[in-house]
Amino acid sequence: MVMVAYGYGRIWLWSHMVMIDIFADKCYILISSTTKEYVMVVLEQIKNDINELTAEEHRDLIVWVRDTLTLKIKQDLNIGGAVQFEHNGQLVKGNILKKNPSRAKVKTEIGTWNVPYQLLDRVL
């Protein structure tokens, strides 16, 4: 685990076996051992670049990451596709009826829900 200091938020890069948690005063980076050597060099450069950002630029970066992840999730889901999400500790399963800009309309056994894309998981 590597610790560097900057910003707020969470970045998940599972395809590259990297997870970044950004808190108020520190950032934790978890890296798979198979990609560690290469990623360490890249992350050091990212850390240096981020440390030079202003508070407003930090917020813009977090918004960009959130919006990019939302778009990726939205592109990966299809109308009629099976999805699940958590509500009050319960797993709710359903199918996508409609894709709106920031939320999907999901038909479940207990009703129709407007669910943010970040909360949806595809059911295989």
N, C-alpha and C positions, 0 to 999 in steps of 0.2 A: 504494500500500500504506500502510495506517495501522497504527501500533503503539500499543497501550495495555497497561497492566499489570493482570493478575489471573489467578487460578486454573489449572486443568489440564484438558485434554481437547480434543475437536475437534467443531465444529458445522458441518455442511454445509447451506447453504440454497440449493441450486442453482436451485430454482424462482424465487428472487429474485436469482440471480446473486451470491450472497454466500458466502464461505468464511471460517470463523473457526478458527484453530489456537490453542489455549490451552496454553501451556507453564508451567513452574514460576514464572517471573518476568515473562513478557511474553505478549502476545496479538497475533497478526498477523491482519489483516482484509483480504481481497482483495475488491474490489467492482467490478462491471461499470460502465463509464462511463455507460451509459444510465440507471442507477438511482442513481448516485453522490450527487447533491445531496440527494435525499430520505433516502437511507440514512444519510448522514453525520450528519444531525440526530438520527435515531433511535439510531444507534450511540453517539453522544456521551452521550445520556441513559442508555443501557444501561451504558456504561462507568462513569458516575457512580454508578449504582445498584449495580453489581457491586463497585466499590471499597469500598462501605460494608458488604459482606457479611463475616461471620466465616468462618474456615476451615471450620467445620462446614456453614455455609450454602453455601459453594463446592462442597463434596462433594455436598450434596443437589441442587444445581443440575445438576451433571454427571450424577448418577444419573437425575434427571428427564429430561434431554435424551436420554441413552442409552435409557431405557425408552420414551420417546415415539417415538424413531426406530425402535426394535424393533417397537413396536405398528404403526406406519405400514407398515413393510416386511411384517409378518405379514398385515395387512389387504389388501395389494396382491397377495399370492401366493395361488394357488388350488390345491387338491388336484388332481393330474394335470398341473399346469402345468410347463413346461420351465424349468429353472434351471441355473445353473452356479456353481461356486466354485473357489477355488484351493487346492491341497493339494501341499505340497513343490515349489512352482514350476510345477506342472502344472495346466492347466485341466480340471476334471472336470465333465461335463454329465450331467444326469439329470432325473427327474420327481419331484414331491412326492407321497409316499404318505400322509403324515399330518402334521398341524400340532399340535405340542405347545406348551405355554405359552412356552418360550424357544428351542426348536429345532424344525426341520422334519426329518422322516424322508425322505431322498432316495434313490431307487433309481437306481443307475448301472450301467454295464456291468461294473464291477469290484466291485460289492457295494452294500449299503445303509448309509447314513451318517446320523448325527444331527448336523445342521449348525446352528450359531447363525444366526438370521435376518440378522444384520448382515453375514455373509459371503456371503449368497446374492445373485445377480443374475439377474433374469428374462431368459430367452432369447427373443428376438422371432422 
